[in-house]
Amino acid sequence: MKKKVMSLIIAAGVLVPSADLVHASLGDDVINTGDNFLGKPYRYGSAFGNTSSFDCSSFTSYVFSRHGITLPRTSIGQASVGTPVSKANLQKGDLVFYDTNYDGVINHAGIYAGNGKMLNAQSSGGVQFTDAFSPYYWGARYVTARRVIKETPKPTVTAASTVTNTNALTHKVKQGETLYGISKKYKTTVANIQKLNGLKSTSLRAGQVLKLKAPVATAKKPAVKKTTPAKTVTAKTYTVKAGDTLWGISKQFKVSVDHLVKLNQLKSTSISVGQKIKL
C-alpha cells in the first residue's frame, strides 16, 4: 500500500497550502514505515523497539519514533497528546482510538491510513490494514482521534515584494534523520526542500547532501479583521456519579467524547465522583 507523495499539488488552479503538504508528506511516510511490518504477530505487552511482534500501542509508538515523534507507550496515554481531530477531518498519519470493552476506557490505537482504513496491530492477525469504522466491529467502538504531526500554516499574502537570497545552504544527512526533522531544524518546509533538490519522495540516505534555502518572500502583516464577541451562554453542567464514565455521559447527552474532553480541558478520559462536567 506504499504510494509516492507529490511535493506539490495543483488542481483547477488551486495551490494546496504548505502545511497540508507537510502533513500529507509525513503522513504517507508514517504509513509506509508501518507497512514494512505487515503480518508481524500480535503480542500483548511487546516491548518498545521489538519489531518481531507488536501490541497496538508499541506499534504506533515505534512507527512514529522513526519520524522523530515520541509517543507515550500506552493507547490511553497516546489519546491524551496531540490535537483532537473530528472523524470528518481525519488525515493520513492521525491516531485513532477505540474502547473495545465498552467500559469507558480507551484500550486500542491505530494509525489512520486514508479512505476509511487504519493500520494497526490487533490480536486477530497482527499488523494489518482494516476498516477503521466497520459497522461490524470498529465503528461502534470508536472513541476519538488525535493529530500528532505538527502543522505550521502561514497567512495568505496577496501582494508582497520579493527579496532573493543568493547564498546557498546545504546539509549533509546523518543516520536516522528525516526530511521533516531537517525542515524544522532550518525553519523551512518539507515541500521547499523537495522542490530545491528535485525529490519525488521524503526518503533520504545517510551522506546525502541537501540544498536548503531560507524563505524568499517578505510581506506586511495581513490586516486583522475585527470580530464581534459572541453572546455569553450559561454553560450546562453534569455532576459525575459513582460508576459514570465519560463515554456514558457523552451518550446520555448526545455529544462526543472529544467535545467533553476539549470543553473541560481534560488530559484523559478519567473522571472522578463529584466532578462538574460542562456539556
DAQUI-V838651 format. One record per residue. N is the residue number from 1. RES is the residue in one small letter. NEAR is the number of other C-alpha atoms within 10 Angstrom. Layout:
BEGIN
n = (N | N)
res = (RES | RES)
near = (NEAR | NEAR)
END
This chain:
BEGIN
n = (1 | 2 | 3 | 4 | 5 | 6 | 7 | 8 | 9 | 10 | 11 | 12 | 13 | 14 | 15 | 16 | 17 | 18 | 19 | 20 | 21 | 22 | 23 | 24 | 25 | 26 | 27 | 28 | 29 | 30 | 31 | 32 | 33 | 34 | 35 | 36 | 37 | 38 | 39 | 40 | 41 | 42 | 43 | 44 | 45 | 46 | 47 | 48 | 49 | 50 | 51 | 52 | 53 | 54 | 55 | 56 | 57 | 58 | 59 | 60 | 61 | 62 | 63 | 64 | 65 | 66 | 67 | 68 | 69 | 70 | 71 | 72 | 73 | 74 | 75 | 76 | 77 | 78 | 79 | 80 | 81 | 82 | 83 | 84 | 85 | 86 | 87 | 88 | 89 | 90 | 91 | 92 | 93 | 94 | 95 | 96 | 97 | 98 | 99 | 100 | 101 | 102 | 103 | 104 | 105 | 106 | 107 | 108 | 109 | 110 | 111 | 112 | 113 | 114 | 115 | 116 | 117 | 118 | 119 | 120 | 121 | 122 | 123 | 124 | 125 | 126 | 127 | 128 | 129 | 130 | 131 | 132 | 133 | 134 | 135 | 136 | 137 | 138 | 139 | 140 | 141 | 142 | 143 | 144 | 145 | 146 | 147 | 148 | 149 | 150 | 151 | 152 | 153 | 154 | 155 | 156 | 157 | 158 | 159 | 160 | 161 | 162 | 163 | 164 | 165 | 166 | 167 | 168 | 169 | 170 | 171 | 172 | 173 | 174 | 175 | 176 | 177 | 178 | 179 | 180 | 181 | 182 | 183 | 184 | 185 | 186 | 187 | 188 | 189 | 190 | 191 | 192 | 193 | 194 | 195 | 196 | 197 | 198 | 199 | 200 | 201 | 202 | 203 | 204 | 205 | 206 | 207 | 208 | 209 | 210 | 211 | 212 | 213 | 214 | 215 | 216 | 217 | 218 | 219 | 220 | 221 | 222 | 223 | 224 | 225 | 226 | 227 | 228 | 229 | 230 | 231 | 232 | 233 | 234 | 235 | 236 | 237 | 238 | 239 | 240 | 241 | 242 | 243 | 244 | 245 | 246 | 247 | 248 | 249 | 250 | 251 | 252 | 253 | 254 | 255 | 256 | 257 | 258 | 259 | 260 | 261 | 262 | 263 | 264 | 265 | 266 | 267 | 268 | 269 | 270 | 271 | 272 | 273 | 274 | 275 | 276 | 277 | 278 | 279)
res = (m | k | k | k | v | m | s | l | i | i | a | a | g | v | l | v | p | s | a | d | l | v | h | a | s | l | g | d | d | v | i | n | t | g | d | n | f | l | g | k | p | y | r | y | g | s | a | f | g | n | t | s | s | f | d | c | s | s | f | t | s | y | v | f | s | r | h | g | i | t | l | p | r | t | s | i | g | q | a | s | v | g | t | p | v | s | k | a | n | l | q | k | g | d | l | v | f | y | d | t | n | y | d | g | v | i | n | h | a | g | i | y | a | g | n | g | k | m | l | n | a | q | s | s | g | g | v | q | f | t | d | a | f | s | p | y | y | w | g | a | r | y | v | t | a | r | r | v | i | k | e | t | p | k | p | t | v | t | a | a | s | t | v | t | n | t | n | a | l | t | h | k | v | k | q | g | e | t | l | y | g | i | s | k | k | y | k | t | t | v | a | n | i | q | k | l | n | g | l | k | s | t | s | l | r | a | g | q | v | l | k | l | k | a | p | v | a | t | a | k | k | p | a | v | k | k | t | t | p | a | k | t | v | t | a | k | t | y | t | v | k | a | g | d | t | l | w | g | i | s | k | q | f | k | v | s | v | d | h | l | v | k | l | n | q | l | k | s | t | s | i | s | v | g | q | k | i | k | l)
near = (8 | 12 | 10 | 12 | 17 | 16 | 21 | 16 | 12 | 9 | 8 | 5 | 7 | 8 | 10 | 12 | 15 | 19 | 17 | 15 | 20 | 23 | 23 | 19 | 23 | 24 | 23 | 22 | 26 | 24 | 23 | 17 | 16 | 24 | 18 | 13 | 19 | 16 | 14 | 16 | 19 | 21 | 17 | 14 | 14 | 17 | 17 | 16 | 14 | 11 | 15 | 12 | 22 | 28 | 25 | 27 | 29 | 26 | 30 | 28 | 21 | 22 | 26 | 22 | 14 | 16 | 20 | 13 | 14 | 15 | 22 | 15 | 18 | 19 | 25 | 21 | 15 | 25 | 28 | 18 | 15 | 16 | 15 | 20 | 17 | 14 | 15 | 6 | 8 | 20 | 21 | 24 | 27 | 25 | 28 | 26 | 24 | 25 | 20 | 17 | 11 | 13 | 14 | 19 | 19 | 26 | 19 | 25 | 31 | 27 | 30 | 27 | 26 | 17 | 11 | 15 | 17 | 24 | 27 | 31 | 33 | 23 | 14 | 9 | 14 | 20 | 26 | 18 | 22 | 18 | 17 | 25 | 16 | 14 | 10 | 9 | 12 | 17 | 13 | 14 | 20 | 20 | 22 | 22 | 27 | 23 | 21 | 19 | 21 | 13 | 13 | 13 | 11 | 9 | 8 | 9 | 12 | 7 | 10 | 10 | 9 | 11 | 10 | 9 | 11 | 9 | 8 | 9 | 11 | 10 | 13 | 12 | 17 | 13 | 9 | 12 | 17 | 20 | 23 | 21 | 16 | 18 | 17 | 12 | 10 | 13 | 12 | 17 | 24 | 25 | 23 | 20 | 21 | 20 | 13 | 12 | 12 | 10 | 15 | 13 | 19 | 20 | 10 | 17 | 13 | 11 | 11 | 10 | 14 | 19 | 15 | 21 | 19 | 16 | 14 | 11 | 12 | 12 | 11 | 9 | 9 | 11 | 6 | 6 | 6 | 6 | 6 | 6 | 6 | 6 | 6 | 6 | 6 | 6 | 8 | 9 | 11 | 13 | 12 | 17 | 13 | 8 | 10 | 15 | 19 | 22 | 21 | 15 | 19 | 16 | 12 | 9 | 10 | 10 | 13 | 17 | 19 | 21 | 16 | 19 | 20 | 13 | 12 | 13 | 9 | 14 | 12 | 16 | 18 | 13 | 16 | 13 | 12 | 11 | 12 | 15 | 19 | 15 | 17)
END
